[in-house]
Amino acid sequence: MAQLWQTPGAGEEVVSGMLALPTEDLVAGLTAGGASPELAAQEAGHIDELMASCILALYRSAITVGDEWEDAVAAMPSLPVLVLWGGDDPYVAPEVAGRLAQRVDGELLVFDGCSHWWPCERAQETADALERFWRNAR
């Protein structure tokens, strides 16, 4: 999906199709991707022309982000890092999070049984992890 959104023409077709879907179909699609029905219903209510243009702009700005940021990332001083990830993210596998954490010498916390929406699925655990990280990072 990210590659489609990044492709001029194809991305516009995809978001146009999303905008044409009835809300219940959007909810079903988001739920199939791992969002809870309640969160999917809330998110579906915000998918509009502005959201569509933001999706395209965001994904198109990230096509060469790895190359663009390579030198800056390599030059970064060592800082405390916490990488949070959903163990069952259908869009970006936890292996990507593992590589990221290793690259920045950070701590990795994978929420098993969670999807792309781990902040909502495990809100309290996320808050606890962030508070612990911030407390220990001082």
N, C-alpha and C positions, 0 to 999 in steps of 0.2 A: 504494500500500500504506500509506503514511504516513497518508493521509487516512482510509482504512478503520480503521486502528488508533486514530485520534483520535476516531472516531465511536462513542459509546456503543451497545452492542448489536452493531453490525457488527464492531467490534474484537474483542469477545469471541467472536463466531462464527469470525472468521479464526484467532485463536490456538487456539481449540478444534479447528478443523480441522487446524492444524499439529500439535497434540499427538496427534491421532488417526492421523497418517501413520506408516507404517512408517519406520524409520530410513533405509532405502535410498532412499525417496522424498524424505525431507528432504535427504539428501546430493545427490540428483539436482537438486533445486530450487536448493540453494546453489551447486552447480557450474554450473548454467545461468546463475546470476547473476554468475558470474565467479570464485568461490572455487576454489582448486585442490582436486582430489579428497581430498587428505590433510587440508587445512584443513576442508573441508566435513564430512568424517567426524568430525573432532574437535568441530566446532561442533554438529553434529547430536546428539552425545551429551550436550550441555548444554541442549538445548531441553526444558524441563520447566515445571511450573506456576509456579515462581518466576520463571523467565525470561519466561514469557508475561505475568505481572503486571508485571514490570519494563518490558517493551516497551510495554505499554499506558500505564503511568504516565509513562514518559519521553516518548513521543510526545504524550500529552495535556497534558503540562506545557509543550510547545513551540508550542501553537496560536497564541498571541499574543506569543511571545517577542520578535519584532522590535519590536513596539510597546512592550513592557514595557522593553526595553533601549535604546531609541532615545536618550533623553536621556543616559544613562550613557555610551553609546558616543560620542556627539557631544562629551561633556565630557572624554573620556580624553586624557591627555597623549600626545604622540607618543612611541612606544616602538618598538624593533625588533620586527618581526613576520615570521614565516615561515609561509606557508600551503602545506601539502602536499596533493596531490590525485592521484587516479588518472585518467588521461586517458580511460579507457573505463568510468568508473563508470556502471553502468546505473541507479543510483538518484538521483544528483545530478550534473548535467552540470558539466564543468570551467568553463563560463561563470559558474556560481555562485561558484566559487573565485576566478575573475578579478575579479568584482565585489567580493568580500570583500577580496581583497588590495588592490584599488584604494581601497576605502573606508577601510581602516586604514593606507594608505600602506605596505603591506608587500611583501615579496618573495614571488613565486609560483613554486613548483616543481611542475610537472605531470609525473607519471611516465607517459610514453607507453607504450601497450600494457598498462597496468595497470587493474584494476577497482576496486571498492570496497575490496578487501583489499590495497591497495598496500603497507601496512607489512609484510605477509608476503611479497608478491611481490617486493619490492625492499628487503629488510631491511637489507642492507649499505649500499645507496645512501641509505636513510632515515637510518641511523645516521651516515653520513658527512655528510649535509646538516645534521643536527641539531648534530653536533659543530662543523662549520664555523660555523653560525649562532651557537651559544653562544660560540665563541671570538671571533667578530667583534662580538658584541653587548655586550661588556664595555666 
